[in-house]
Amino acid sequence: AVPGEGSPYAKVMIIGEAPGYNEDLQGRPFVGPAGQLLDELLESIGIKRGGVFITNIVKCRPPNNRPPRVSERMACRPYLVRQMGLVRPKIVCPMGNTALKALVGGLPIGETHGKMIEKEGVAYLPLYHPAAALYDASLNSVLLMDFKALGLLLGSEA
């Protein structure tokens, strides 16, 4: 299992889909190539990885790296809800469509990325998953802009 890691006092909680190959091996979230890009994006707004809390919708890698099924998301949901309640972040960043759908529902990431959504008293800022930018380089600039927006939001709360 890959439960998550980071500051228990984080203002930002980053939530991905599920552990991948590297994450499964190391027992840590976002440690492969997408995690390296995530670290760079965080650093671009002056945040160190240890200053946020990083986790996933599901805590175990699905077979063949497929997207988690609804039943798997529901089985892990109480754990995720408890994590969110303990950390109490100011902003939750669902990374990609699966995380967005599991947490907020509604429109796809292409229509909601970089826009604040409030649901049940939680502020969400959906972002493209860094892996998407590894497959489509045109998303690099979009991710960078969305992280700059996150930095501005955090600056206004300081």
N, CA, C and O atoms as a DFTB+ gen file, in Angstrom:
632 C
 N C O
     1  1       0.840      -1.193       0.000
     2  2       0.000       0.000       0.000
     3  2       0.876       1.244       0.000
     4  3       1.980       1.246       0.543
     5  1       0.364       2.294      -0.616
     6  2       1.044       3.590      -0.674
     7  2       0.077       4.605      -0.055
     8  3      -0.754       5.182      -0.756
     9  1       0.190       4.821       1.268
    10  2      -0.795       5.671       1.937
    11  2      -0.680       7.152       1.619
    12  3      -1.696       7.844       1.558
    13  1       0.518       7.649       1.418
    14  2       0.722       9.069       1.182
    15  2       1.840       9.562       2.068
    16  3       2.323       8.852       2.951
    17  1       2.251      10.821       1.810
    18  2       3.332      11.401       2.612
    19  2       3.292      12.908       2.517
    20  3       2.710      13.486       1.600
    21  1       3.931      13.526       3.495
    22  2       4.045      14.973       3.488
    23  2       3.737      15.556       4.844
    24  3       3.634      14.847       5.846
    25  1       3.594      16.862       4.850
    26  2       3.349      17.582       6.083
    27  2       1.922      17.352       6.579
    28  3       0.968      17.478       5.811
    29  1       1.773      17.013       7.868
    30  2       0.417      16.888       8.418
    31  2      -0.250      18.254       8.586
    32  3      -1.430      18.324       8.931
    33  1       0.490      19.339       8.346
    34  2      -0.029      20.702       8.452
    35  2      -0.082      21.398       7.095
    36  3      -0.173      22.624       7.023
    37  1      -0.026      20.624       6.034
    38  2       0.040      21.180       4.683
    39  2      -1.173      22.029       4.349
    40  3      -2.301      21.692       4.711
    41  1      -0.932      23.131       3.657
    42  2      -2.018      23.946       3.128
    43  2      -2.577      23.348       1.843
    44  3      -3.703      23.647       1.445
    45  1      -1.763      22.486       1.190
    46  2      -2.152      21.881      -0.089
    47  2      -2.066      20.369       0.017
    48  3      -1.076      19.821       0.503
    49  1      -3.120      19.700      -0.446
    50  2      -3.122      18.241      -0.559
    51  2      -3.260      17.915      -2.038
    52  3      -4.205      18.342      -2.701
    53  1      -2.308      17.156      -2.534
    54  2      -2.315      16.733      -3.931
    55  2      -2.781      15.290      -3.964
    56  3      -2.234      14.430      -3.273
    57  1      -3.805      15.033      -4.781
    58  2      -4.393      13.697      -4.826
    59  2      -4.404      13.188      -6.257
    60  3      -5.076      13.742      -7.127
    61  1      -3.651      12.128      -6.483
    62  2      -3.601      11.487      -7.788
    63  2      -4.578      10.329      -7.871
    64  3      -5.457      10.168      -7.025
    65  1      -4.405       9.540      -8.896
    66  2      -5.310       8.431      -9.192
    67  2      -4.987       7.193      -8.372
    68  3      -5.823       6.711      -7.608
    69  1      -3.775       6.682      -8.532
    70  2      -3.358       5.426      -7.902
    71  2      -1.841       5.316      -7.993
    72  3      -1.222       5.953      -8.846
    73  1      -1.245       4.523      -7.130
    74  2       0.195       4.308      -7.261
    75  2       0.535       3.659      -8.603
    76  3      -0.207       2.813      -9.103
    77  1       1.652       4.063      -9.168
    78  2       2.168       3.439     -10.378
    79  2       3.259       2.443     -10.020
    80  3       3.412       2.065      -8.859
    81  1       3.998       2.032     -11.002
    82  2       5.043       1.023     -10.818
    83  2       6.081       1.455      -9.782
    84  3       6.342       0.734      -8.819
    85  1       6.672       2.638      -9.986
    86  2       7.709       3.121      -9.069
    87  2       7.162       3.344      -7.664
    88  3       7.831       3.047      -6.675
    89  1       5.961       3.860      -7.586
    90  2       5.332       4.111      -6.297
    91  2       5.085       2.805      -5.551
    92  3       5.286       2.719      -4.339
    93  1       4.653       1.807      -6.283
    94  2       4.395       0.494      -5.698
    95  2       5.690      -0.104      -5.137
    96  3       5.687      -0.696      -4.058
    97  1       6.785       0.051      -5.867
    98  2       8.078      -0.469      -5.410
    99  2       8.586       0.246      -4.159
   100  3       9.102      -0.384      -3.236
   101  1       8.433       1.569      -4.142
   102  2       9.005       2.367      -3.055
   103  2       8.043       2.633      -1.897
   104  3       8.473       3.033      -0.815
   105  1       6.753       2.414      -2.117
   106  2       5.775       2.695      -1.067
   107  2       5.560       4.177      -0.825
   108  3       5.122       4.581       0.252
   109  1       5.876       5.003      -1.848
   110  2       5.742       6.454      -1.759
   111  2       5.001       6.962      -2.997
   112  3       5.188       6.426      -4.089
   113  1       4.158       7.993      -2.838
   114  2       3.421       8.523      -3.988
   115  2       4.270       9.441      -4.862
   116  3       5.169      10.125      -4.372
   117  1       3.979       9.448      -6.141
   118  2       4.584      10.376      -7.106
   119  2       6.114      10.387      -7.024
   120  3       6.717      11.430      -6.776
   121  1       6.733       9.230      -7.231
   122  2       8.193       9.161      -7.207
   123  2       8.795       8.824      -8.576
   124  3      10.016       8.860      -8.732
   125  1       7.973       8.504      -9.550
   126  2       8.473       8.210     -10.889
   127  2       8.645       9.495     -11.680
   128  3       8.742      10.572     -11.092
   129  1       8.683       9.399     -13.001
   130  2       8.853      10.586     -13.846
   131  2       7.785      11.660     -13.604
   132  3       8.101      12.850     -13.602
   133  1       6.525      11.255     -13.400
   134  2       5.475      12.244     -13.122
   135  2       5.735      12.934     -11.788
   136  3       5.467      14.126     -11.638
   137  1       6.251      12.192     -10.833
   138  2       6.587      12.774      -9.538
   139  2       7.729      13.763      -9.628
   140  3       7.737      14.773      -8.924
   141  1       8.698      13.481     -10.493
   142  2       9.811      14.418     -10.687
   143  2       9.298      15.729     -11.281
   144  3       9.734      16.812     -10.891
   145  1       8.357      15.615     -12.237
   146  2       7.765      16.819     -12.815
   147  2       6.939      17.553     -11.753
   148  3       6.980      18.781     -11.684
   149  1       6.202      16.826     -10.939
   150  2       5.439      17.450      -9.862
   151  2       6.363      18.237      -8.934
   152  3       6.052      19.369      -8.565
   153  1       7.490      17.647      -8.558
   154  2       8.457      18.331      -7.698
   155  2       8.926      19.635      -8.341
   156  3       9.032      20.659      -7.665
   157  1       9.205      19.600      -9.645
   158  2       9.651      20.804     -10.362
   159  2       8.555      21.866     -10.380
   160  3       8.834      23.053     -10.208
   161  1       7.316      21.443     -10.585
   162  2       6.199      22.385     -10.609
   163  2       6.004      23.028      -9.239
   164  3       5.762      24.232      -9.146
   165  1       6.106      22.242      -8.191
   166  2       5.993      22.791      -6.838
   167  2       7.120      23.791      -6.577
   168  3       6.885      24.876      -6.045
   169  1       8.335      23.422      -6.951
   170  2       9.480      24.305      -6.739
   171  2       9.341      25.599      -7.531
   172  3       9.849      26.638      -7.110
   173  1       8.654      25.545      -8.682
   174  2       8.469      26.750      -9.495
   175  2       7.641      27.814      -8.768
   176  3       7.680      28.990      -9.130
   177  1       6.890      27.397      -7.740
   178  2       6.109      28.359      -6.949
   179  2       6.632      28.431      -5.509
   180  3       5.939      28.908      -4.610
   181  1       7.854      27.956      -5.307
   182  2       8.503      28.099      -4.018
   183  2       8.050      27.135      -2.942
   184  3       8.168      27.433      -1.754
   185  1       7.533      25.987      -3.340
   186  2       7.071      24.988      -2.376
   187  2       7.933      23.742      -2.503
   188  3       8.156      23.234      -3.602
   189  1       8.405      23.267      -1.388
   190  2       9.143      22.003      -1.361
   191  2       8.143      20.864      -1.237
   192  3       7.072      21.032      -0.653
   193  1       8.491      19.716      -1.781
   194  2       7.628      18.535      -1.742
   195  2       7.144      18.232      -0.324
   196  3       5.977      17.892      -0.131
   197  1       8.024      18.352       0.663
   198  2       7.660      18.060       2.037
   199  2       6.677      19.037       2.646
   200  3       6.150      18.793       3.732
   201  1       6.422      20.144       1.959
   202  2       5.486      21.150       2.455
   203  2       4.047      20.902       2.068
   204  3       3.152      21.616       2.521
   205  1       3.807      19.903       1.238
   206  2       2.446      19.534       0.840
   207  2       2.190      18.102       1.309
   208  3       3.112      17.409       1.738
   209  1       0.951      17.670       1.227
   210  2       0.637      16.266       1.490
   211  2       0.221      15.651       0.165
   212  3      -0.638      16.191      -0.533
   213  1       0.828      14.524      -0.182
   214  2       0.589      13.875      -1.469
   215  2       0.048      12.474      -1.229
   216  3       0.614      11.697      -0.460
   217  1      -1.050      12.165      -1.895
   218  2      -1.651      10.840      -1.781
   219  2      -2.389      10.515      -3.080
   220  3      -2.263      11.230      -4.075
   221  1      -3.152       9.437      -3.055
   222  2      -3.933       9.002      -4.216
   223  2      -5.335       8.615      -3.787
   224  3      -5.604       8.392      -2.607
   225  1      -6.218       8.540      -4.762
   226  2      -7.596       8.103      -4.512
   227  2      -7.590       6.682      -3.963
   228  3      -8.259       6.397      -2.969
   229  1      -6.842       5.795      -4.602
   230  2      -6.690       4.426      -4.092
   231  2      -5.249       4.248      -3.638
   232  3      -4.340       4.912      -4.137
   233  1      -5.058       3.359      -2.703
   234  2      -3.763       3.233      -2.047
   235  2      -2.916       2.069      -2.565
   236  3      -1.761       1.917      -2.167
   237  1      -3.486       1.250      -3.450
   238  2      -2.759       0.115      -4.029
   239  2      -2.810       0.205      -5.546
   240  3      -3.783       0.703      -6.112
   241  1      -1.776      -0.271      -6.192
   242  2      -1.693      -0.214      -7.653
   243  2      -2.664      -1.197      -8.281
   244  3      -2.603      -2.392      -7.993
   245  1      -3.567      -0.712      -9.142
   246  2      -4.457      -1.629      -9.852
   247  2      -3.672      -2.505     -10.827
   248  3      -2.640      -2.079     -11.345
   249  1      -4.150      -3.723     -11.081
   250  2      -3.468      -4.618     -12.027
   251  2      -3.293      -3.960     -13.399
   252  3      -4.183      -3.266     -13.891
   253  1      -2.140      -4.192     -13.993
   254  2      -1.821      -3.676     -15.329
   255  2      -1.921      -2.154     -15.419
   256  3      -2.093      -1.601     -16.505
   257  1      -1.813      -1.484     -14.281
   258  2      -1.843      -0.019     -14.214
   259  2      -3.126       0.575     -14.791
   260  3      -3.128       1.703     -15.283
   261  1      -4.212      -0.188     -14.728
   262  2      -5.490       0.321     -15.235
   263  2      -6.058       1.356     -14.258
   264  3      -5.655       1.393     -13.095
   265  1      -6.985       2.190     -14.721
   266  2      -7.621       3.132     -13.796
   267  2      -8.373       2.372     -12.702
   268  3      -8.911       1.294     -12.955
   269  1      -8.413       2.924     -11.499
   270  2      -9.138       2.237     -10.424
   271  2     -10.633       2.155     -10.725
   272  3     -11.238       3.084     -11.259
   273  1     -11.192       1.027     -10.367
   274  2     -12.641       0.836     -10.528
   275  2     -13.385       1.602      -9.441
   276  3     -12.818       1.961      -8.408
   277  1     -14.663       1.843      -9.696
   278  2     -15.489       2.550      -8.710
   279  2     -15.463       1.802      -7.379
   280  3     -15.382       2.432      -6.324
   281  1     -15.530       0.487      -7.409
   282  2     -15.521      -0.294      -6.169
   283  2     -14.204      -0.097      -5.406
   284  3     -14.202      -0.058      -4.176
   285  1     -13.100       0.027      -6.122
   286  2     -11.802       0.262      -5.475
   287  2     -11.738       1.673      -4.891
   288  3     -11.219       1.882      -3.794
   289  1     -12.271       2.632      -5.637
   290  2     -12.300       4.011      -5.132
   291  2     -13.161       4.096      -3.880
   292  3     -12.806       4.784      -2.922
   293  1     -14.283       3.405      -3.886
   294  2     -15.174       3.440      -2.723
   295  2     -14.555       2.732      -1.523
   296  3     -14.751       3.161      -0.386
   297  1     -13.815       1.659      -1.761
   298  2     -13.167       0.938      -0.664
   299  2     -12.109       1.807       0.019
   300  3     -11.907       1.693       1.228
   301  1     -11.435       2.669      -0.737
   302  2     -10.380       3.521      -0.177
   303  2     -10.903       4.881       0.291
   304  3     -10.194       5.613       0.982
   305  1     -12.127       5.219      -0.077
   306  2     -12.663       6.550       0.237
   307  2     -12.636       6.896       1.727
   308  3     -12.248       8.013       2.069
   309  1     -13.028       5.998       2.622
   310  2     -12.988       6.376       4.048
   311  2     -11.580       6.751       4.514
   312  3     -11.414       7.654       5.334
   313  1     -10.585       6.068       4.000
   314  2      -9.208       6.378       4.357
   315  2      -8.828       7.768       3.856
   316  3      -8.217       8.549       4.586
   317  1      -9.191       8.077       2.605
   318  2      -8.885       9.379       2.024
   319  2      -9.617      10.494       2.773
   320  3      -9.037      11.543       3.054
   321  1     -10.871      10.266       3.090
   322  2     -11.654      11.267       3.832
   323  2     -11.003      11.527       5.193
   324  3     -10.928      12.671       5.642
   325  1     -10.538      10.470       5.836
   326  2      -9.865      10.622       7.128
   327  2      -8.559      11.409       6.971
   328  3      -8.252      12.267       7.799
   329  1      -7.791      11.123       5.917
   330  2      -6.563      11.879       5.660
   331  2      -6.879      13.368       5.479
   332  3      -6.208      14.228       6.049
   333  1      -7.896      13.656       4.689
   334  2      -8.265      15.051       4.446
   335  2      -8.692      15.723       5.750
   336  3      -8.368      16.887       5.984
   337  1      -9.412      14.995       6.591
   338  2      -9.850      15.543       7.863
   339  2      -8.712      15.796       8.834
   340  3      -8.762      16.745       9.615
   341  1      -7.695      14.961       8.792
   342  2      -6.544      15.143       9.679
   343  2      -5.633      16.280       9.221
   344  3      -5.181      17.089      10.032
   345  1      -5.370      16.333       7.927
   346  2      -4.473      17.362       7.393
   347  2      -5.182      18.718       7.329
   348  3      -4.576      19.749       7.621
   349  1      -6.435      18.719       6.955
   350  2      -7.233      19.942       6.828
   351  2      -6.564      20.976       5.918
   352  3      -6.316      22.108       6.334
   353  1      -6.274      20.580       4.670
   354  2      -5.621      21.525       3.756
   355  2      -6.551      22.668       3.374
   356  3      -7.774      22.535       3.422
   357  1      -5.957      23.784       2.997
   358  2      -6.737      24.926       2.489
   359  2      -7.237      24.631       1.076
   360  3      -8.345      25.012       0.700
   361  1      -6.383      23.936       0.294
   362  2      -6.704      23.630      -1.100
   363  2      -6.375      22.168      -1.376
   364  3      -5.297      21.687      -1.028
   365  1      -7.314      21.470      -2.003
   366  2      -7.107      20.094      -2.447
   367  2      -6.981      20.128      -3.963
   368  3      -7.836      20.682      -4.654
   369  1      -5.908      19.533      -4.475
   370  2      -5.657      19.515      -5.923
   371  2      -5.843      18.107      -6.470
   372  3      -4.929      17.287      -6.382
   373  1      -7.020      17.813      -7.040
   374  2      -7.170      16.532      -7.733
   375  2      -6.349      16.579      -9.020
   376  3      -6.469      17.517      -9.808
   377  1      -5.520      15.565      -9.223
   378  2      -4.642      15.513     -10.391
   379  2      -5.233      14.561     -11.426
   380  3      -5.130      13.343     -11.281
   381  1      -5.840      15.102     -12.451
   382  2      -6.375      14.291     -13.535
   383  2      -7.846      13.946     -13.378
   384  3      -8.458      14.205     -12.342
   385  1      -8.400      13.353     -14.436
   386  2      -9.837      13.057     -14.489
   387  2     -10.315      12.096     -13.414
   388  3     -11.369      12.318     -12.818
   389  1      -9.563      11.029     -13.154
   390  2     -10.023      10.037     -12.192
   391  2     -10.142      10.647     -10.800
   392  3     -11.151      10.455     -10.122
   393  1      -9.123      11.377     -10.372
   394  2      -9.168      12.010      -9.056
   395  2     -10.268      13.067      -9.009
   396  3     -10.993      13.169      -8.020
   397  1     -10.391      13.848     -10.071
   398  2     -11.428      14.879     -10.123
   399  2     -12.812      14.254     -10.011
   400  3     -13.639      14.713      -9.224
   401  1     -13.065      13.225     -10.784
   402  2     -14.372      12.569     -10.767
   403  2     -14.667      11.968      -9.397
   404  3     -15.791      12.063      -8.906
   405  1     -13.665      11.350      -8.782
   406  2     -13.869      10.719      -7.479
   407  2     -14.140      11.744      -6.377
   408  3     -14.904      11.473      -5.451
   409  1     -13.523      12.905      -6.474
   410  2     -13.654      13.901      -5.418
   411  2     -14.768      14.912      -5.648
   412  3     -15.461      15.307      -4.710
   413  1     -14.936      15.327      -6.898
   414  2     -15.851      16.418      -7.187
   415  2     -16.970      16.006      -8.133
   416  3     -18.077      16.538      -8.053
   417  1     -16.689      15.057      -9.037
   418  2     -17.655      14.725     -10.078
   419  2     -17.657      15.825     -11.125
   420  3     -16.736      16.639     -11.184
   421  1     -18.686      15.845     -11.942
   422  2     -18.853      16.955     -12.861
   423  2     -18.032      16.890     -14.124
   424  3     -17.830      15.826     -14.708
   425  1     -17.560      18.066     -14.538
   426  2     -16.896      18.248     -15.819
   427  2     -15.503      17.634     -15.851
   428  3     -14.894      17.425     -14.802
   429  1     -14.992      17.343     -17.054
   430  2     -13.643      16.771     -17.178
   431  2     -12.553      17.793     -16.862
   432  3     -12.797      19.000     -16.854
   433  1     -11.367      17.294     -16.606
   434  2     -10.229      18.120     -16.226
   435  2      -9.921      19.192     -17.270
   436  3      -9.486      20.288     -16.916
   437  1     -10.139      18.892     -18.546
   438  2      -9.870      19.871     -19.599
   439  2     -10.713      21.126     -19.476
   440  3     -10.322      22.184     -19.970
   441  1     -11.860      21.026     -18.828
   442  2     -12.741      22.181     -18.659
   443  2     -12.631      22.823     -17.278
   444  3     -13.085      23.951     -17.084
   445  1     -12.038      22.123     -16.323
   446  2     -12.018      22.631     -14.948
   447  2     -10.631      22.947     -14.407
   448  3     -10.508      23.574     -13.355
   449  1      -9.581      22.519     -15.112
   450  2      -8.233      22.713     -14.579
   451  2      -7.973      24.188     -14.295
   452  3      -8.342      25.069     -15.072
   453  1      -7.332      24.425     -13.171
   454  2      -6.954      25.782     -12.814
   455  2      -8.082      26.652     -12.290
   456  3      -7.873      27.837     -12.032
   457  1      -9.288      26.085     -12.123
   458  2     -10.443      26.854     -11.645
   459  2     -10.891      26.296     -10.295
   460  3     -11.077      25.088     -10.145
   461  1     -11.059      27.175      -9.330
   462  2     -11.481      26.741      -8.001
   463  2     -12.910      26.209      -8.041
   464  3     -13.789      26.763      -8.701
   465  1     -13.107      25.119      -7.312
   466  2     -14.427      24.519      -7.145
   467  2     -14.617      24.306      -5.649
   468  3     -13.750      23.732      -4.990
   469  1     -15.726      24.758      -5.118
   470  2     -16.017      24.529      -3.707
   471  2     -17.122      23.474      -3.624
   472  3     -18.161      23.588      -4.273
   473  1     -16.875      22.454      -2.815
   474  2     -17.867      21.397      -2.631
   475  2     -17.820      20.937      -1.180
   476  3     -16.774      20.528      -0.675
   477  1     -18.949      21.011      -0.534
   478  2     -19.081      20.565       0.846
   479  2     -18.011      21.184       1.747
   480  3     -17.438      20.509       2.602
   481  1     -17.754      22.471       1.544
   482  2     -16.818      23.196       2.385
   483  2     -15.351      22.971       2.074
   484  3     -14.485      23.446       2.809
   485  1     -15.057      22.258       1.001
   486  2     -13.668      21.996       0.609
   487  2     -13.374      22.764      -0.680
   488  3     -14.169      22.743      -1.620
   489  1     -12.215      23.444      -0.714
   490  2     -11.779      24.169      -1.906
   491  2     -10.899      23.246      -2.749
   492  3      -9.856      22.775      -2.293
   493  1     -11.333      22.996      -3.979
   494  2     -10.603      22.134      -4.906
   495  2     -10.046      22.981      -6.047
   496  3     -10.722      23.866      -6.572
   497  1      -8.809      22.693      -6.417
   498  2      -8.204      23.288      -7.605
   499  2      -7.734      22.139      -8.488
   500  3      -6.617      21.647      -8.328
   501  1      -8.589      21.708      -9.428
   502  2      -8.210      20.594     -10.310
   503  2      -7.019      20.962     -11.189
   504  3      -6.917      22.082     -11.689
   505  1      -6.124      19.996     -11.364
   506  2      -4.944      20.171     -12.201
   507  2      -4.769      18.951     -13.094
   508  3      -5.167      17.843     -12.735
   509  1      -4.172      19.166     -14.253
   510  2      -3.797      18.015     -15.074
   511  2      -2.808      17.166     -14.286
   512  3      -2.022      17.692     -13.498
   513  1      -2.848      15.871     -14.497
   514  2      -1.863      14.987     -13.890
   515  2      -0.541      15.227     -14.595
   516  3      -0.521      15.340     -15.821
   517  1       0.574      15.309     -13.860
   518  2       1.860      15.531     -14.526
   519  2       2.177      14.488     -15.594
   520  3       2.877      14.794     -16.559
   521  1       1.677      13.260     -15.440
   522  2       1.920      12.235     -16.467
   523  2       1.345      12.656     -17.813
   524  3       1.896      12.310     -18.858
   525  1       0.238      13.403     -17.796
   526  2      -0.359      13.869     -19.055
   527  2       0.617      14.761     -19.810
   528  3       0.701      14.703     -21.037
   529  1       1.359      15.592     -19.068
   530  2       2.338      16.477     -19.707
   531  2       3.544      15.700     -20.230
   532  3       4.227      16.151     -21.150
   533  1       3.802      14.540     -19.645
   534  2       4.898      13.709     -20.163
   535  2       4.524      13.088     -21.501
   536  3       5.397      12.804     -22.321
   537  1       3.227      12.876     -21.723
   538  2       2.748      12.310     -22.991
   539  2       2.409      13.394     -24.009
   540  3       2.499      13.163     -25.215
   541  1       2.024      14.565     -23.535
   542  2       1.637      15.664     -24.405
   543  2       2.362      16.922     -23.933
   544  3       1.900      17.592     -23.009
   545  1       3.479      17.244     -24.550
   546  2       4.332      18.349     -24.113
   547  2       3.605      19.691     -24.112
   548  3       4.015      20.606     -23.397
   549  1       2.541      19.829     -24.893
   550  2       1.815      21.102     -24.913
   551  2       1.151      21.389     -23.565
   552  3       0.789      22.533     -23.290
   553  1       0.990      20.378     -22.732
   554  2       0.376      20.589     -21.414
   555  2       1.361      21.131     -20.380
   556  3       0.949      21.561     -19.303
   557  1       2.644      21.116     -20.694
   558  2       3.634      21.660     -19.756
   559  2       3.334      23.113     -19.399
   560  3       3.344      23.480     -18.223
   561  1       3.070      23.931     -20.396
   562  2       2.804      25.345     -20.128
   563  2       1.487      25.518     -19.378
   564  3       1.365      26.413     -18.542
   565  1       0.511      24.681     -19.666
   566  2      -0.774      24.742     -18.960
   567  2      -0.570      24.402     -17.484
   568  3      -1.074      25.098     -16.603
   569  1       0.172      23.329     -17.226
   570  2       0.455      22.946     -15.844
   571  2       1.219      24.042     -15.109
   572  3       0.922      24.340     -13.952
   573  1       2.182      24.628     -15.763
   574  2       2.963      25.688     -15.139
   575  2       2.076      26.882     -14.776
   576  3       2.210      27.447     -13.690
   577  1       1.174      27.266     -15.681
   578  2       0.246      28.367     -15.406
   579  2      -0.681      28.016     -14.241
   580  3      -0.935      28.849     -13.371
   581  1      -1.180      26.786     -14.228
   582  2      -2.086      26.381     -13.151
   583  2      -1.364      26.342     -11.802
   584  3      -1.954      26.682     -10.777
   585  1      -0.103      25.934     -11.796
   586  2       0.665      25.952     -10.546
   587  2       0.949      27.383     -10.110
   588  3       0.972      27.668      -8.912
   589  1       1.167      28.286     -11.062
   590  2       1.341      29.698     -10.704
   591  2       0.061      30.228     -10.054
   592  3       0.125      31.001      -9.098
   593  1      -1.096      29.817     -10.569
   594  2      -2.371      30.210      -9.956
   595  2      -2.468      29.653      -8.530
   596  3      -2.941      30.341      -7.625
   597  1      -2.027      28.433      -8.337
   598  2      -2.009      27.850      -6.994
   599  2      -1.110      28.684      -6.078
   600  3      -1.484      28.981      -4.943
   601  1       0.050      29.052      -6.561
   602  2       0.953      29.877      -5.765
   603  2       0.336      31.205      -5.383
   604  3       0.502      31.670      -4.256
   605  1      -0.380      31.822      -6.321
   606  2      -1.056      33.090      -6.030
   607  2      -2.151      32.903      -4.983
   608  3      -2.305      33.730      -4.084
   609  1      -2.906      31.820      -5.102
   610  2      -3.950      31.539      -4.128
   611  2      -3.356      31.342      -2.728
   612  3      -3.903      31.831      -1.740
   613  1      -2.258      30.640      -2.660
   614  2      -1.610      30.412      -1.369
   615  2      -1.037      31.705      -0.811
   616  3      -1.066      31.920       0.400
   617  1      -0.517      32.570      -1.680
   618  2       0.006      33.846      -1.244
   619  2      -1.062      34.735      -0.658
   620  3      -0.808      35.501       0.272
   621  1      -2.266      34.632      -1.207
   622  2      -3.357      35.463      -0.710
   623  2      -3.886      34.960       0.628
   624  3      -4.584      35.685       1.338
   625  1      -3.549      33.705       0.973
   626  2      -4.029      33.144       2.252
   627  2      -2.992      33.272       3.352
   628  3      -3.289      32.996       4.514
   629  1      -1.792      33.681       3.010
   630  2      -0.723      33.721       4.015
   631  2      -0.934      34.832       5.023
   632  3      -0.124      35.001       5.934
